[in-house]
Amino acid sequence: MEAADANIGSVIEQRNDILISVLAETARSYIEIRSFQQRERLTQQNIDLLEKYVNITQKRLQTGISTLLDYQRIESELALARSALPSILAQMYQRIFSLSVLSCQKLY
């Protein structure tokens, strides 16, 4: 009888360990999703600002105030910012998928 009680206690503790692990992973995934969403917003804001700056620099280049190097530098920064966005989105959707598996729900 004592062996059965010990076995039940062991199974309950294993279940609790698994539950804690799932809850911790769920919380971590949620926090990472929110972080990636913020990074996406900031990157998109940066892209919007750089697009405006490209237009300003292009007009300044046409009037002789800026150099071609200035214009190319800004365009390069814009291309770099745009290239970062797909990676951020991929990581965010990967975490959304992980969270959907952990919660047994379709979140996307």
N, CA, C and O atoms as CSV, one atom per row, in Angstrom:
chain,resi,resn,atom,element,x,y,z
A,1,MET,N,N,0.810,-1.189,0.000
A,1,MET,CA,C,0.000,0.000,0.000
A,1,MET,C,C,0.864,1.268,0.000
A,1,MET,O,O,0.567,2.228,-0.710
A,2,GLU,N,N,1.915,1.260,0.788
A,2,GLU,CA,C,2.809,2.420,0.835
A,2,GLU,C,C,3.508,2.627,-0.499
A,2,GLU,O,O,3.731,3.764,-0.915
A,3,ALA,N,N,3.855,1.535,-1.172
A,3,ALA,CA,C,4.505,1.636,-2.480
A,3,ALA,C,C,3.558,2.262,-3.496
A,3,ALA,O,O,3.989,3.065,-4.323
A,4,ALA,N,N,2.299,1.915,-3.450
A,4,ALA,CA,C,1.304,2.484,-4.358
A,4,ALA,C,C,1.122,3.972,-4.082
A,4,ALA,O,O,1.032,4.776,-5.010
A,5,ASP,N,N,1.069,4.333,-2.805
A,5,ASP,CA,C,0.949,5.755,-2.444
A,5,ASP,C,C,2.166,6.550,-2.916
A,5,ASP,O,O,2.027,7.669,-3.410
A,6,ALA,N,N,3.348,5.973,-2.764
A,6,ALA,CA,C,4.584,6.627,-3.218
A,6,ALA,C,C,4.572,6.782,-4.726
A,6,ALA,O,O,5.009,7.806,-5.252
A,7,ASN,N,N,4.075,5.775,-5.424
A,7,ASN,CA,C,4.003,5.818,-6.886
A,7,ASN,C,C,3.033,6.915,-7.329
A,7,ASN,O,O,3.322,7.667,-8.260
A,8,ILE,N,N,1.889,7.002,-6.662
A,8,ILE,CA,C,0.910,8.048,-6.988
A,8,ILE,C,C,1.516,9.431,-6.738
A,8,ILE,O,O,1.349,10.341,-7.550
A,9,GLY,N,N,2.212,9.584,-5.626
A,9,GLY,CA,C,2.871,10.851,-5.312
A,9,GLY,C,C,3.902,11.213,-6.361
A,9,GLY,O,O,4.030,12.378,-6.739
A,10,SER,N,N,4.630,10.228,-6.829
A,10,SER,CA,C,5.647,10.446,-7.861
A,10,SER,C,C,5.005,10.888,-9.177
A,10,SER,O,O,5.497,11.801,-9.840
A,11,VAL,N,N,3.920,10.244,-9.542
A,11,VAL,CA,C,3.208,10.592,-10.782
A,11,VAL,C,C,2.648,12.011,-10.687
A,11,VAL,O,O,2.709,12.770,-11.655
A,12,ILE,N,N,2.108,12.366,-9.535
A,12,ILE,CA,C,1.567,13.719,-9.345
A,12,ILE,C,C,2.677,14.757,-9.471
A,12,ILE,O,O,2.475,15.799,-10.095
A,13,GLU,N,N,3.831,14.491,-8.896
A,13,GLU,CA,C,4.962,15.418,-8.987
A,13,GLU,C,C,5.464,15.534,-10.426
A,13,GLU,O,O,5.830,16.626,-10.860
A,14,GLN,N,N,5.487,14.444,-11.161
A,14,GLN,CA,C,5.895,14.497,-12.569
A,14,GLN,C,C,4.910,15.345,-13.374
A,14,GLN,O,O,5.307,16.146,-14.220
A,15,ARG,N,N,3.617,15.154,-13.093
A,15,ARG,CA,C,2.584,15.947,-13.769
A,15,ARG,C,C,2.776,17.423,-13.451
A,15,ARG,O,O,2.688,18.259,-14.350
A,16,ASN,N,N,3.031,17.755,-12.209
A,16,ASN,CA,C,3.253,19.151,-11.814
A,16,ASN,C,C,4.486,19.736,-12.490
A,16,ASN,O,O,4.471,20.895,-12.906
A,17,ASP,N,N,5.547,18.953,-12.603
A,17,ASP,CA,C,6.761,19.404,-13.289
A,17,ASP,C,C,6.471,19.721,-14.752
A,17,ASP,O,O,6.929,20.733,-15.282
A,18,ILE,N,N,5.709,18.848,-15.392
A,18,ILE,CA,C,5.359,19.070,-16.806
A,18,ILE,C,C,4.486,20.308,-16.942
A,18,ILE,O,O,4.679,21.112,-17.854
A,19,LEU,N,N,3.532,20.462,-16.044
A,19,LEU,CA,C,2.651,21.628,-16.078
A,19,LEU,C,C,3.441,22.927,-15.910
A,19,LEU,O,O,3.203,23.900,-16.627
A,20,ILE,N,N,4.356,22.938,-14.986
A,20,ILE,CA,C,5.193,24.126,-14.774
A,20,ILE,C,C,6.039,24.427,-16.019
A,20,ILE,O,O,6.193,25.585,-16.408
A,21,SER,N,N,6.577,23.383,-16.630
A,21,SER,CA,C,7.385,23.566,-17.844
A,21,SER,C,C,6.546,24.142,-18.981
A,21,SER,O,O,6.990,25.050,-19.684
A,22,VAL,N,N,5.333,23.618,-19.165
A,22,VAL,CA,C,4.451,24.112,-20.228
A,22,VAL,C,C,4.053,25.561,-19.952
A,22,VAL,O,O,4.050,26.385,-20.867
A,23,LEU,N,N,3.723,25.876,-18.718
A,23,LEU,CA,C,3.358,27.251,-18.371
A,23,LEU,C,C,4.533,28.209,-18.580
A,23,LEU,O,O,4.347,29.319,-19.080
A,24,ALA,N,N,5.711,27.793,-18.208
A,24,ALA,CA,C,6.896,28.642,-18.395
A,24,ALA,C,C,7.173,28.869,-19.881
A,24,ALA,O,O,7.475,29.989,-20.293
A,25,GLU,N,N,7.070,27.824,-20.673
A,25,GLU,CA,C,7.303,27.948,-22.119
A,25,GLU,C,C,6.225,28.819,-22.763
A,25,GLU,O,O,6.514,29.590,-23.678
A,26,THR,N,N,4.998,28.699,-22.290
A,26,THR,CA,C,3.902,29.534,-22.800
A,26,THR,C,C,4.169,31.006,-22.497
A,26,THR,O,O,4.020,31.862,-23.369
A,27,ALA,N,N,4.558,31.291,-21.281
A,27,ALA,CA,C,4.863,32.674,-20.897
A,27,ALA,C,C,6.039,33.217,-21.708
A,27,ALA,O,O,6.006,34.359,-22.168
A,28,ARG,N,N,7.061,32.408,-21.880
A,28,ARG,CA,C,8.235,32.846,-22.649
A,28,ARG,C,C,7.849,33.135,-24.098
A,28,ARG,O,O,8.276,34.142,-24.664
A,29,SER,N,N,7.045,32.259,-24.699
A,29,SER,CA,C,6.611,32.464,-26.085
A,29,SER,C,C,5.788,33.739,-26.215
A,29,SER,O,O,5.972,34.504,-27.161
A,30,TYR,N,N,4.884,33.970,-25.269
A,30,TYR,CA,C,4.054,35.168,-25.311
A,30,TYR,C,C,4.910,36.434,-25.228
A,30,TYR,O,O,4.705,37.380,-25.988
A,31,ILE,N,N,5.849,36.442,-24.317
A,31,ILE,CA,C,6.724,37.611,-24.162
A,31,ILE,C,C,7.548,37.833,-25.433
A,31,ILE,O,O,7.730,38.972,-25.864
A,32,GLU,N,N,8.038,36.768,-26.021
A,32,GLU,CA,C,8.825,36.901,-27.252
A,32,GLU,C,C,7.952,37.401,-28.405
A,32,GLU,O,O,8.407,38.205,-29.218
A,33,ILE,N,N,6.710,36.935,-28.481
A,33,ILE,CA,C,5.803,37.416,-29.528
A,33,ILE,C,C,5.601,38.917,-29.389
A,33,ILE,O,O,5.688,39.654,-30.371
A,34,ARG,N,N,5.334,39.365,-28.178
A,34,ARG,CA,C,5.132,40.797,-27.946
A,34,ARG,C,C,6.391,41.595,-28.297
A,34,ARG,O,O,6.304,42.703,-28.827
A,35,SER,N,N,7.550,41.028,-28.000
A,35,SER,CA,C,8.816,41.679,-28.327
A,35,SER,C,C,8.990,41.799,-29.844
A,35,SER,O,O,9.379,42.852,-30.349
A,36,PHE,N,N,8.698,40.713,-30.562
A,36,PHE,CA,C,8.809,40.757,-32.024
A,36,PHE,C,C,7.795,41.715,-32.635
A,36,PHE,O,O,8.094,42.373,-33.631
A,37,GLN,N,N,6.601,41.804,-32.055
A,37,GLN,CA,C,5.610,42.756,-32.550
A,37,GLN,C,C,6.117,44.185,-32.379
A,37,GLN,O,O,5.934,45.023,-33.262
A,38,GLN,N,N,6.744,44.457,-31.259
A,38,GLN,CA,C,7.309,45.790,-31.029
A,38,GLN,C,C,8.452,46.068,-32.007
A,38,GLN,O,O,8.553,47.162,-32.564
A,39,ARG,N,N,9.307,45.072,-32.206
A,39,ARG,CA,C,10.413,45.247,-33.163
A,39,ARG,C,C,9.879,45.485,-34.567
A,39,ARG,O,O,10.439,46.286,-35.315
A,40,GLU,N,N,8.797,44.795,-34.932
A,40,GLU,CA,C,8.199,45.005,-36.254
A,40,GLU,C,C,7.681,46.439,-36.385
A,40,GLU,O,O,7.921,47.105,-37.392
A,41,ARG,N,N,6.970,46.903,-35.356
A,41,ARG,CA,C,6.450,48.279,-35.381
A,41,ARG,C,C,7.579,49.297,-35.510
A,41,ARG,O,O,7.498,50.223,-36.316
A,42,LEU,N,N,8.625,49.124,-34.717
A,42,LEU,CA,C,9.747,50.070,-34.751
A,42,LEU,C,C,10.476,50.022,-36.090
A,42,LEU,O,O,10.876,51.058,-36.622
A,43,THR,N,N,10.646,48.824,-36.629
A,43,THR,CA,C,11.308,48.693,-37.925
A,43,THR,C,C,10.475,49.351,-39.014
A,43,THR,O,O,11.016,50.026,-39.889
A,44,GLN,N,N,9.153,49.156,-38.964
A,44,GLN,CA,C,8.285,49.778,-39.967
A,44,GLN,C,C,8.308,51.297,-39.839
A,44,GLN,O,O,8.303,51.997,-40.851
A,45,GLN,N,N,8.332,51.814,-38.623
A,45,GLN,CA,C,8.438,53.263,-38.425
A,45,GLN,C,C,9.756,53.778,-38.986
A,45,GLN,O,O,9.800,54.837,-39.613
A,46,ASN,N,N,10.830,53.025,-38.760
A,46,ASN,CA,C,12.136,53.405,-39.290
A,46,ASN,C,C,12.109,53.422,-40.812
A,46,ASN,O,O,12.656,54.334,-41.432
A,47,ILE,N,N,11.478,52.424,-41.416
A,47,ILE,CA,C,11.361,52.368,-42.877
A,47,ILE,C,C,10.592,53.580,-43.389
A,47,ILE,O,O,10.999,54.211,-44.364
A,48,ASP,N,N,9.484,53.903,-42.734
A,48,ASP,CA,C,8.688,55.064,-43.148
A,48,ASP,C,C,9.503,56.357,-43.084
A,48,ASP,O,O,9.451,57.180,-43.998
A,49,LEU,N,N,10.254,56.525,-41.998
A,49,LEU,CA,C,11.089,57.722,-41.870
A,49,LEU,C,C,12.193,57.766,-42.916
A,49,LEU,O,O,12.475,58.814,-43.497
A,50,LEU,N,N,12.814,56.614,-43.147
A,50,LEU,CA,C,13.882,56.575,-44.148
A,50,LEU,C,C,13.345,56.839,-45.550
A,50,LEU,O,O,14.029,57.465,-46.360
A,51,GLU,N,N,12.139,56.375,-45.852
A,51,GLU,CA,C,11.540,56.661,-47.161
A,51,GLU,C,C,11.344,58.169,-47.345
A,51,GLU,O,O,11.604,58.712,-48.418
A,52,LYS,N,N,10.883,58.833,-46.283
A,52,LYS,CA,C,10.732,60.285,-46.355
A,52,LYS,C,C,12.088,60.964,-46.530
A,52,LYS,O,O,12.224,61.920,-47.293
A,53,TYR,N,N,13.083,60.454,-45.814
A,53,TYR,CA,C,14.421,61.044,-45.903
A,53,TYR,C,C,15.032,60.821,-47.287
A,53,TYR,O,O,15.758,61.677,-47.792
A,54,VAL,N,N,14.736,59.666,-47.901
A,54,VAL,CA,C,15.209,59.411,-49.270
A,54,VAL,C,C,14.611,60.451,-50.210
A,54,VAL,O,O,15.317,61.008,-51.051
A,55,ASN,N,N,13.312,60.717,-50.071
A,55,ASN,CA,C,12.664,61.711,-50.933
A,55,ASN,C,C,13.258,63.103,-50.733
A,55,ASN,O,O,13.493,63.835,-51.694
A,56,ILE,N,N,13.497,63.455,-49.474
A,56,ILE,CA,C,14.100,64.764,-49.184
A,56,ILE,C,C,15.504,64.843,-49.779
A,56,ILE,O,O,15.867,65.840,-50.403
A,57,THR,N,N,16.282,63.792,-49.581
A,57,THR,CA,C,17.655,63.776,-50.083
A,57,THR,C,C,17.675,63.808,-51.608
A,57,THR,O,O,18.542,64.441,-52.210
A,58,GLN,N,N,16.717,63.124,-52.228
A,58,GLN,CA,C,16.635,63.144,-53.688
A,58,GLN,C,C,16.361,64.560,-54.191
A,58,GLN,O,O,16.966,64.997,-55.170
A,59,LYS,N,N,15.460,65.271,-53.535
A,59,LYS,CA,C,15.174,66.654,-53.925
A,59,LYS,C,C,16.384,67.550,-53.680
A,59,LYS,O,O,16.683,68.445,-54.471
A,60,ARG,N,N,17.070,67.293,-52.572
A,60,ARG,CA,C,18.281,68.074,-52.277
A,60,ARG,C,C,19.377,67.778,-53.303
A,60,ARG,O,O,20.148,68.665,-53.670
A,61,LEU,N,N,19.439,66.543,-53.756
A,61,LEU,CA,C,20.423,66.169,-54.784
A,61,LEU,C,C,20.112,66.895,-56.090
A,61,LEU,O,O,21.014,67.388,-56.767
A,62,GLN,N,N,18.833,66.954,-56.435
A,62,GLN,CA,C,18.423,67.632,-57.670
A,62,GLN,C,C,18.722,69.125,-57.634
A,62,GLN,O,O,18.982,69.742,-58.667
A,63,THR,N,N,18.685,69.696,-56.445
A,63,THR,CA,C,18.972,71.128,-56.332
A,63,THR,C,C,20.444,71.409,-56.057
A,63,THR,O,O,20.859,72.567,-56.010
A,64,GLY,N,N,21.231,70.357,-55.875
A,64,GLY,CA,C,22.660,70.527,-55.662
A,64,GLY,C,C,23.061,70.712,-54.211
A,64,GLY,O,O,24.227,70.987,-53.927
A,65,ILE,N,N,22.132,70.569,-53.294
A,65,ILE,CA,C,22.447,70.741,-51.875
A,65,ILE,C,C,23.110,69.487,-51.300
A,65,ILE,O,O,24.006,69.578,-50.461
A,66,SER,N,N,22.661,68.316,-51.762
A,66,SER,CA,C,23.236,67.043,-51.294
A,66,SER,C,C,24.061,66.407,-52.399
A,66,SER,O,O,23.970,66.781,-53.568
A,67,THR,N,N,24.871,65.434,-51.995
A,67,THR,CA,C,25.693,64.722,-52.970
A,67,THR,C,C,25.059,63.369,-53.294
A,67,THR,O,O,24.175,62.887,-52.585
A,68,LEU,N,N,25.532,62.783,-54.371
A,68,LEU,CA,C,25.073,61.453,-54.754
A,68,LEU,C,C,25.411,60.445,-53.663
A,68,LEU,O,O,24.655,59.503,-53.427
A,69,LEU,N,N,26.522,60.639,-53.010
A,69,LEU,CA,C,26.920,59.747,-51.919
A,69,LEU,C,C,25.907,59.796,-50.769
A,69,LEU,O,O,25.571,58.759,-50.198
A,70,ASP,N,N,25.423,60.989,-50.429
A,70,ASP,CA,C,24.398,61.115,-49.387
A,70,ASP,C,C,23.153,60.325,-49.756
A,70,ASP,O,O,22.596,59.590,-48.941
A,71,TYR,N,N,22.731,60.492,-50.999
A,71,TYR,CA,C,21.534,59.801,-51.488
A,71,TYR,C,C,21.726,58.286,-51.461
A,71,TYR,O,O,20.836,57.557,-51.022
A,72,GLN,N,N,22.860,57.815,-51.917
A,72,GLN,CA,C,23.116,56.374,-51.942
A,72,GLN,C,C,23.217,55.796,-50.530
A,72,GLN,O,O,22.792,54.666,-50.290
A,73,ARG,N,N,23.770,56.557,-49.612
A,73,ARG,CA,C,23.875,56.105,-48.226
A,73,ARG,C,C,22.492,55.919,-47.614
A,73,ARG,O,O,22.240,54.914,-46.949
A,74,ILE,N,N,21.600,56.870,-47.832
A,74,ILE,CA,C,20.245,56.785,-47.289
A,74,ILE,C,C,19.483,55.635,-47.945
A,74,ILE,O,O,18.756,54.907,-47.268
A,75,GLU,N,N,19.643,55.469,-49.240
A,75,GLU,CA,C,18.985,54.348,-49.911
A,75,GLU,C,C,19.499,53.013,-49.377
A,75,GLU,O,O,18.737,52.056,-49.243
A,76,SER,N,N,20.778,52.955,-49.079
A,76,SER,CA,C,21.366,51.743,-48.508
A,76,SER,C,C,20.790,51.452,-47.125
A,76,SER,O,O,20.473,50.306,-46.807
A,77,GLU,N,N,20.658,52.489,-46.310
A,77,GLU,CA,C,20.058,52.316,-44.980
A,77,GLU,C,C,18.610,51.846,-45.092
A,77,GLU,O,O,18.159,51.018,-44.300
A,78,LEU,N,N,17.889,52.371,-46.070
A,78,LEU,CA,C,16.507,51.967,-46.292
A,78,LEU,C,C,16.439,50.499,-46.707
A,78,LEU,O,O,15.599,49.751,-46.207
A,79,ALA,N,N,17.307,50.090,-47.605
A,79,ALA,CA,C,17.331,48.691,-48.041
A,79,ALA,C,C,17.661,47.756,-46.877
A,79,ALA,O,O,17.089,46.673,-46.759
A,80,LEU,N,N,18.580,48.182,-46.029
A,80,LEU,CA,C,18.948,47.384,-44.861
A,80,LEU,C,C,17.769,47.235,-43.905
A,80,LEU,O,O,17.512,46.145,-43.396
A,81,ALA,N,N,17.059,48.327,-43.663
A,81,ALA,CA,C,15.892,48.274,-42.771
A,81,ALA,C,C,14.811,47.374,-43.358
A,81,ALA,O,O,14.198,46.584,-42.639
A,82,ARG,N,N,14.579,47.492,-44.659
A,82,ARG,CA,C,13.569,46.631,-45.305
A,82,ARG,C,C,13.964,45.156,-45.242
A,82,ARG,O,O,13.104,44.285,-45.109
A,83,SER,N,N,15.247,44.883,-45.337
A,83,SER,CA,C,15.694,43.489,-45.318
A,83,SER,C,C,15.561,42.855,-43.940
A,83,SER,O,O,15.531,41.629,-43.831
A,84,ALA,N,N,15.483,43.656,-42.895
A,84,ALA,CA,C,15.350,43.124,-41.532
A,84,ALA,C,C,13.925,42.668,-41.231
A,84,ALA,O,O,13.718,41.801,-40.383
A,85,LEU,N,N,12.960,43.238,-41.910
A,85,LEU,CA,C,11.555,42.974,-41.611
A,85,LEU,C,C,11.153,41.507,-41.805
A,85,LEU,O,O,10.501,40.958,-40.917
A,86,PRO,N,N,11.503,40.843,-42.909
A,86,PRO,CA,C,11.092,39.440,-43.070
A,86,PRO,C,C,11.607,38.522,-41.964
A,86,PRO,O,O,10.899,37.606,-41.544
A,87,SER,N,N,12.801,38.751,-41.500
A,87,SER,CA,C,13.355,37.933,-40.421
A,87,SER,C,C,12.573,38.126,-39.127
A,87,SER,O,O,12.285,37.161,-38.419
A,88,ILE,N,N,12.233,39.363,-38.824
A,88,ILE,CA,C,11.453,39.655,-37.620
A,88,ILE,C,C,10.097,38.975,-37.699
A,88,ILE,O,O,9.642,38.364,-36.732
A,89,LEU,N,N,9.451,39.084,-38.859
A,89,LEU,CA,C,8.134,38.458,-39.030
A,89,LEU,C,C,8.224,36.936,-38.941
A,89,LEU,O,O,7.366,36.295,-38.335
A,90,ALA,N,N,9.247,36.368,-39.535
A,90,ALA,CA,C,9.406,34.907,-39.486
A,90,ALA,C,C,9.579,34.428,-38.050
A,90,ALA,O,O,8.982,33.428,-37.652
A,91,GLN,N,N,10.384,35.130,-37.281
A,91,GLN,CA,C,10.598,34.748,-35.885
A,91,GLN,C,C,9.313,34.921,-35.074
A,91,GLN,O,O,9.010,34.108,-34.201
A,92,MET,N,N,8.567,35.976,-35.364
A,92,MET,CA,C,7.324,36.210,-34.645
A,92,MET,C,C,6.323,35.089,-34.942
A,92,MET,O,O,5.694,34.558,-34.026
A,93,TYR,N,N,6.176,34.732,-36.218
A,93,TYR,CA,C,5.227,33.672,-36.576
A,93,TYR,C,C,5.687,32.308,-36.068
A,93,TYR,O,O,4.859,31.448,-35.767
A,94,GLN,N,N,6.970,32.107,-35.974
A,94,GLN,CA,C,7.480,30.862,-35.385
A,94,GLN,C,C,7.049,30.766,-33.922
A,94,GLN,O,O,6.631,29.701,-33.467
A,95,ARG,N,N,7.147,31.860,-33.194
A,95,ARG,CA,C,6.725,31.874,-31.790
A,95,ARG,C,C,5.206,31.747,-31.674
A,95,ARG,O,O,4.714,31.095,-30.753
A,96,ILE,N,N,4.461,32.358,-32.589
A,96,ILE,CA,C,2.999,32.202,-32.577
A,96,ILE,C,C,2.634,30.733,-32.780
A,96,ILE,O,O,1.739,30.214,-32.113
A,97,PHE,N,N,3.322,30.071,-33.694
A,97,PHE,CA,C,3.072,28.650,-33.916
A,97,PHE,C,C,3.390,27.853,-32.653
A,97,PHE,O,O,2.621,26.973,-32.266
A,98,SER,N,N,4.514,28.155,-32.012
A,98,SER,CA,C,4.872,27.456,-30.773
A,98,SER,C,C,3.798,27.655,-29.705
A,98,SER,O,O,3.421,26.714,-29.006
A,99,LEU,N,N,3.316,28.877,-29.590
A,99,LEU,CA,C,2.280,29.164,-28.602
A,99,LEU,C,C,0.986,28.426,-28.944
A,99,LEU,O,O,0.290,27.944,-28.050
A,100,SER,N,N,0.664,28.336,-30.228
A,100,SER,CA,C,-0.556,27.626,-30.616
A,100,SER,C,C,-0.442,26.134,-30.303
A,100,SER,O,O,-1.430,25.505,-29.926
A,101,VAL,N,N,0.751,25.565,-30.456
A,101,VAL,CA,C,0.951,24.163,-30.108
A,101,VAL,C,C,0.825,23.978,-28.600
A,101,VAL,O,O,0.174,23.042,-28.136
A,102,LEU,N,N,1.446,24.866,-27.843
A,102,LEU,CA,C,1.392,24.751,-26.384
A,102,LEU,C,C,-0.029,24.914,-25.842
A,102,LEU,O,O,-0.403,24.276,-24.858
A,103,SER,N,N,-0.804,25.760,-26.482
A,103,SER,CA,C,-2.166,26.011,-25.985
A,103,SER,C,C,-3.220,25.181,-26.703
A,103,SER,O,O,-4.406,25.258,-26.382
A,104,CYS,N,N,-2.783,24.385,-27.680
A,104,CYS,CA,C,-3.699,23.534,-28.463
A,104,CYS,C,C,-4.774,24.362,-29.159
A,104,CYS,O,O,-5.919,23.933,-29.294
A,105,GLN,N,N,-4.381,25.560,-29.599
A,105,GLN,CA,C,-5.308,26.439,-30.309
A,105,GLN,C,C,-4.636,26.986,-31.550
A,105,GLN,O,O,-3.416,27.151,-31.592
A,106,LYS,N,N,-5.437,27.265,-32.554
A,106,LYS,CA,C,-4.933,27.895,-33.758
A,106,LYS,C,C,-4.960,29.402,-33.545
A,106,LYS,O,O,-6.037,29.996,-33.486
A,107,LEU,N,N,-3.792,30.031,-33.428
A,107,LEU,CA,C,-3.698,31.459,-33.100
A,107,LEU,C,C,-3.428,32.345,-34.301
A,107,LEU,O,O,-3.379,33.564,-34.139
A,108,TYR,N,N,-3.256,31.817,-35.463
A,108,TYR,CA,C,-2.935,32.644,-36.615
A,108,TYR,C,C,-3.996,32.540,-37.661
A,108,TYR,O,O,-3.892,33.174,-38.711
